[in-house]
Amino acid sequence: MRAAGAAAAALAVAGLHQAHDPGPLCPLRRFTGIPCPACGSTTVFIEAGQGHWAAALTANPFTVAAGLLLLLAPLGPGRLWRSAPARRRNGVLGAVAAVAWCWQLHRYGLLLS
């Protein structure tokens, strides 16, 4: 059921994007030109909705991973996450956000290779 909902959302976003491109939705990127860790998430849904899986993964692999984890959470991984101490969960989220931000800065050419 979750996978069907995610697929329907991706198809809807892809259809809307083809009709009208609003430009960058991220306020940080729109006003400063600097992408945030979640930049590319809309592109992930657009590319996935059009069947371009490699482009979706390149846009923001962390959004793809988070989406897959949310789909699989009821099958067991969610229990592991909830049982972890809050400090560990916050550390994991912070580390993922830092790596995601470095990915976006590199993707937009703002971080030296």
TAPEGI-V924354 format. One record per residue. N is the residue number from 1. RES is the residue in one letter. D_CENTER is the distance of its C-alpha to the mean C-alpha in whole Angstrom. Layout:
n=(N & N)
res=(RES & RES)
d_center=(D_CENTER & D_CENTER)
This chain:
n=(1 & 2 & 3 & 4 & 5 & 6 & 7 & 8 & 9 & 10 & 11 & 12 & 13 & 14 & 15 & 16 & 17 & 18 & 19 & 20 & 21 & 22 & 23 & 24 & 25 & 26 & 27 & 28 & 29 & 30 & 31 & 32 & 33 & 34 & 35 & 36 & 37 & 38 & 39 & 40 & 41 & 42 & 43 & 44 & 45 & 46 & 47 & 48 & 49 & 50 & 51 & 52 & 53 & 54 & 55 & 56 & 57 & 58 & 59 & 60 & 61 & 62 & 63 & 64 & 65 & 66 & 67 & 68 & 69 & 70 & 71 & 72 & 73 & 74 & 75 & 76 & 77 & 78 & 79 & 80 & 81 & 82 & 83 & 84 & 85 & 86 & 87 & 88 & 89 & 90 & 91 & 92 & 93 & 94 & 95 & 96 & 97 & 98 & 99 & 100 & 101 & 102 & 103 & 104 & 105 & 106 & 107 & 108 & 109 & 110 & 111 & 112 & 113)
res=(M & R & A & A & G & A & A & A & A & A & L & A & V & A & G & L & H & Q & A & H & D & P & G & P & L & C & P & L & R & R & F & T & G & I & P & C & P & A & C & G & S & T & T & V & F & I & E & A & G & Q & G & H & W & A & A & A & L & T & A & N & P & F & T & V & A & A & G & L & L & L & L & L & A & P & L & G & P & G & R & L & W & R & S & A & P & A & R & R & R & N & G & V & L & G & A & V & A & A & V & A & W & C & W & Q & L & H & R & Y & G & L & L & L & S)
d_center=(20 & 17 & 16 & 18 & 16 & 13 & 15 & 17 & 14 & 12 & 16 & 17 & 14 & 15 & 19 & 18 & 17 & 20 & 22 & 21 & 19 & 18 & 17 & 14 & 13 & 12 & 16 & 16 & 15 & 18 & 20 & 20 & 18 & 16 & 13 & 11 & 9 & 6 & 7 & 6 & 4 & 7 & 8 & 6 & 8 & 11 & 12 & 11 & 14 & 16 & 16 & 15 & 13 & 14 & 12 & 9 & 9 & 10 & 8 & 5 & 6 & 5 & 2 & 5 & 8 & 7 & 7 & 10 & 12 & 12 & 14 & 16 & 17 & 20 & 21 & 22 & 19 & 18 & 22 & 22 & 19 & 21 & 24 & 23 & 24 & 22 & 23 & 21 & 18 & 18 & 19 & 16 & 13 & 15 & 15 & 11 & 11 & 14 & 13 & 9 & 11 & 14 & 12 & 11 & 15 & 16 & 14 & 16 & 19 & 19 & 19 & 22 & 22)
